[in-house]
């Protein structure tokens, strides 16, 4: 498993597709800031997209995909001057089979939804995600696996077959992962966690830490394993991730520990051993330093929630 897969497993990625909907002109939707990563897939037609950071609206065409990883406010419309209805009202109208946009002109077909993560997961990956990812139809068609995923989502979203809702939501999760892969490979980022995932040596170091957190890693042993000098590795890791290798290791161990505490009925000393601590006392101190609760208190809080 690679470093990105490890992270995606821990953030507990889930998706929810709201609707596949035909909008007749004039139409407009306004989405306020959301705790979720929202997305829109243009199935047919053309529309405009705008965020507060844009001077002018962006054109979106059939096949385009936009994702807002941090849930920033935005609107979509057939025309910048069209009235925008709050997105929540559009979703409610869809659930109630009500028509909001009943113009006579051929409109735009959209698939809209969101991705959500474990909000308690503290990791620089989430902090490094951009405000907007835009995959054009041309880019999508050049990547056969991305085109296949979007085409199946389009088909299933319009299907009444048993289980279609589950299929669409699961495929949307795959779509998000594939979009992230495209962004990481094609973007020109040279700093931050996403840049670290692109760097061969640092990615290998992250994979070592993720796969074997209980190992007694040292700066020297990681550097030696990935084929770098100690000083060059430490400098490069800090430059890209904003953290030292040993601090990153400690934080990753605590995130793993928290995940185990959530899902497994292991004793705390067993949890400690799984993340490289032979002493429950030292594990408790490290855990409380990161989460401001000791492991026992965290388990009780999770069980009562």
C-alpha positions in Angstrom: 0.0 0.0 0.0 1.3 3.5 -0.8 1.3 6.5 1.4 -1.8 8.1 -0.1 -3.8 4.8 0.3 -2.8 4.7 4.0 -4.1 8.2 4.5 -7.3 7.7 2.7 -8.0 4.6 4.8 -7.6 6.6 8.0 -9.7 9.6 7.0 -12.7 7.2 6.5 -13.7 8.7 3.1 -17.4 8.5 2.4 -19.4 10.0 -0.5 -23.0 11.1 -0.9 -24.5 11.8 -4.3 -27.4 14.2 -4.0 -28.9 13.9 -7.5 -28.6 13.7 -11.2 -30.8 16.6 -12.4 -31.8 18.4 -15.6 -32.0 22.1 -15.1 -33.9 24.2 -17.6 -32.8 27.8 -18.1 -32.9 30.1 -16.2 -31.4 28.4 -13.2 -28.8 28.9 -10.5 -27.6 27.2 -7.3 -25.7 28.9 -4.5 -23.7 26.7 -2.1 -22.6 28.2 1.2 -19.4 27.1 2.9 -19.7 23.4 3.8 -17.9 21.1 6.2 -17.8 18.6 3.3 -15.8 18.4 0.1 -18.5 19.2 -2.5 -18.4 18.1 -6.2 -20.2 18.7 -9.4 -20.1 16.7 -12.7 -21.5 18.3 -15.8 -23.3 15.5 -17.7 -24.7 17.7 -20.5 -24.8 21.3 -21.5 -22.8 24.3 -20.2 -22.9 26.4 -17.1 -20.9 29.0 -15.1 -19.1 28.5 -11.8 -17.9 31.2 -9.5 -16.2 31.4 -6.1 -15.3 34.5 -4.0 -11.7 34.2 -5.2 -12.6 34.5 -8.9 -12.7 37.7 -10.8 -14.9 36.3 -13.5 -17.1 33.2 -13.6 -15.5 30.0 -15.0 -17.1 28.1 -17.9 -17.9 24.5 -17.4 -18.8 22.1 -20.2 -20.2 18.6 -20.5 -17.7 16.1 -19.0 -16.1 18.7 -16.7 -15.7 17.8 -13.0 -15.1 20.3 -10.2 -14.3 19.4 -6.6 -14.1 21.8 -3.6 -12.0 19.8 -1.1 -12.4 22.4 1.6 -16.1 23.1 1.0 -15.7 26.8 0.0 -18.8 28.8 -1.0 -19.6 28.9 -4.7 -22.4 29.1 -7.2 -23.4 27.5 -10.5 -25.8 28.9 -13.0 -26.8 28.9 -16.7 -26.1 32.6 -16.7 -24.2 34.8 -14.2 -27.3 37.0 -13.9 -29.7 34.2 -13.1 -31.3 34.0 -9.7 -29.4 31.6 -7.4 -31.4 29.3 -5.1 -29.7 27.9 -2.0 -28.3 24.4 -2.8 -30.1 22.9 0.3 -33.4 23.9 -1.2 -32.5 22.4 -4.5 -31.7 19.1 -2.8 -34.9 19.2 -0.8 -37.0 19.9 -4.0 -35.3 16.9 -5.7 -36.2 14.6 -2.7 -39.8 15.9 -2.9 -40.0 15.6 -6.7 -40.6 19.3 -7.0 -39.6 21.3 -10.1 -37.6 24.5 -9.4 -36.3 25.3 -12.8 -39.0 25.0 -15.3 -37.8 27.2 -18.2 -38.4 26.1 -21.8 -34.8 26.2 -23.1 -32.7 23.0 -23.1 -30.7 23.0 -20.0 -27.8 21.5 -18.2 -27.6 18.1 -16.5 -25.6 17.9 -13.3 -24.6 15.2 -10.9 -23.9 16.8 -7.5 -22.8 15.5 -4.1 -20.1 15.6 -1.5 -17.2 13.7 0.1 -16.7 13.6 3.8 -13.7 12.8 6.0 -13.2 12.0 9.7 -13.1 15.6 11.0 -11.0 14.5 14.0 -8.2 13.2 11.7 -5.3 15.6 12.1 -2.9 15.3 9.2 -1.1 17.7 6.8 -2.6 16.0 3.8 -6.0 17.5 4.5 -4.4 20.9 5.1 -2.6 20.8 1.8 -5.7 20.2 -0.4 -6.4 23.1 -2.8 -9.6 25.1 -2.7 -10.7 23.9 -6.2 -9.8 21.0 -8.5 -11.0 21.3 -12.0 -10.7 18.3 -14.4 -11.8 19.3 -17.9 -13.6 16.9 -20.3 -10.4 16.8 -22.4 -8.3 15.8 -19.5 -10.9 13.2 -18.4 -11.0 11.6 -21.8 -7.2 11.3 -21.9 -7.3 9.1 -18.8 -9.3 6.0 -19.7 -9.9 4.9 -16.1 -11.2 8.3 -15.1 -13.5 8.4 -18.1 -14.8 4.9 -17.3 -15.6 5.8 -13.7 -17.5 9.0 -14.6 -19.4 7.2 -17.4 -20.5 4.5 -15.0 -21.6 7.1 -12.4 -23.6 8.9 -15.1 -25.3 5.6 -16.1 -26.0 4.4 -12.5 -27.2 7.8 -11.3 -30.0 7.6 -13.9 -30.8 4.0 -13.1 -33.7 2.5 -11.1 -31.9 -0.8 -10.7 -31.7 -2.3 -7.2 -28.6 -1.0 -5.3 -27.9 1.8 -7.8 -27.6 4.4 -5.0 -24.9 2.4 -3.2 -23.1 1.8 -6.5 -23.1 5.5 -7.3 -21.8 6.5 -3.8 -19.0 3.9 -3.9 -18.0 4.9 -7.4 -17.9 8.5 -6.3 -15.4 7.6 -3.7 -13.2 6.0 -6.4 -13.7 9.1 -8.5 -12.4 11.3 -5.7 -9.3 9.2 -5.3 -8.6 9.2 -9.0 -9.1 13.0 -9.2 -6.6 13.4 -6.3 -4.1 11.2 -8.2 -4.5 13.4 -11.4 -4.1 16.6 -9.4 -1.0 15.3 -7.6 0.7 14.1 -10.8 -0.3 17.1 -13.0 0.0 20.0 -10.6 3.1 22.1 -10.4 3.2 22.2 -6.6 6.8 22.1 -5.2 6.1 22.4 -1.4 3.6 21.0 1.0 2.4 17.4 1.7 1.1 16.8 -1.8 4.6 17.6 -3.2 6.0 15.1 -0.7 3.8 12.4 -2.2 5.3 13.3 -5.6 8.9 13.1 -4.4 10.2 9.5 -4.8 12.5 9.4 -1.8 10.1 11.2 0.6 7.2 9.1 -0.6 9.2 6.0 0.2 10.0 7.3 3.7 6.3 8.1 4.3 5.4 4.6 3.2 7.9 3.0 5.6 6.5 5.0 8.5 2.9 4.3 7.5 3.4 0.5 7.0 5.5 -0.2 10.0 4.8 2.3 12.8 5.8 -0.1 15.5 9.4 -0.3 14.1 12.1 1.5 16.2 12.8 3.9 13.4 15.5 6.5 13.7 16.4 9.3 11.3 19.5 7.3 10.3 17.6 4.0 9.6 14.9 5.7 7.5 17.5 7.7 5.5 19.6 4.6 4.9 16.6 2.5 3.8 15.5 5.0 1.2 19.0 5.7 -0.1 19.7 9.2 1.2 22.1 10.8 3.6 20.8 11.6 7.0 21.2 15.4 6.6 19.8 15.5 3.0 16.8 13.4 4.1 16.0 15.5 7.1 16.2 18.7 5.1 14.1 17.5 2.2 11.5 16.0 4.5 11.1 19.2 6.5 11.1 21.3 3.4 8.2 19.4 1.8 6.1 18.4 4.8 6.8 21.2 7.2 7.7 18.7 9.9 10.7 16.6 11.0 10.6 12.9 10.2 10.6 12.0 13.9 7.7 14.3 14.7 5.8 13.0 11.7 6.4 9.4 12.9 5.1 10.3 16.4 2.0 12.0 15.0 1.3 9.1 12.6 1.6 6.6 15.5 -1.0 8.6 17.4 -3.4 8.7 14.5 -3.1 4.9 14.1 -3.6 4.5 17.8 -6.7 6.6 17.8 -8.1 4.6 14.9 -7.5 1.3 16.7 -9.1 2.6 19.8 -12.2 3.5 17.8 -12.6 0.1 16.1 -10.9 -2.6 18.2 -11.4 -3.9 21.7 -7.8 -4.2 22.6 -6.3 -3.2 25.9 -4.4 0.1 25.9 -1.0 -1.6 26.3 -1.8 -3.7 23.2 -2.7 -0.5 21.3 0.6 1.0 22.6 2.6 -2.0 21.3 1.0 -1.8 17.9 2.4 1.7 17.4 5.8 1.1 18.8 5.5 1.8 22.6 6.6 -0.8 25.1 5.5 1.4 28.0 1.9 2.3 28.5 2.9 5.4 30.5 5.0 6.8 27.6 2.2 6.0 25.2 -0.3 7.8 27.3 1.9 10.9 27.5 2.4 11.0 23.7 -1.3 10.4 23.0 -2.4 13.2 25.4 0.1 15.6 23.9 -1.5 15.2 20.5 -5.2 14.9 21.4 -5.4 16.6 24.8 -7.0 13.5 26.2 -5.4 10.3 27.4 -6.3 7.1 25.6 -8.7 5.8 28.2 -10.7 9.1 28.2 -10.7 9.1 24.4 -12.1 5.5 24.3 -14.9 6.5 26.8 -15.7 9.6 24.8 -15.9 7.6 21.5 -18.1 5.0 23.1 -20.5 7.5 24.5 -20.8 9.5 21.2 
